């Protein structure tokens, strides 16, 4: 039992280390969410912090603020979706932590 358990424990530790490394890589990542064919861009860190918002002048219309708000929201969701896609690791379910 000792050698089998020891091997399994080493494999679990290796998997945990790989998962932690992948999570650190995601935190260091920066993505750019876009909407309106690039009229609005949101730069977001892997920790889901907005780093920069770019709005092209041609999409700013004082008579249509709702459209601009929708573009900002869509760009944010695009950036957030890119980070969510990057955080899915096929070897380990989300939220699972190992005690090693």
Secondary structure as GFF3:
##gff-version 3
##sequence-region A 1 100
A	DSSP	alpha_helix	2	28	.	.	.	ID=ss1
A	DSSP	beta_strand	30	35	.	.	.	ID=ss2
A	DSSP	beta_strand	40	45	.	.	.	ID=ss3
A	DSSP	beta_strand	50	55	.	.	.	ID=ss4
A	DSSP	three_ten_helix	57	59	.	.	.	ID=ss5
A	DSSP	alpha_helix	65	87	.	.	.	ID=ss6
###
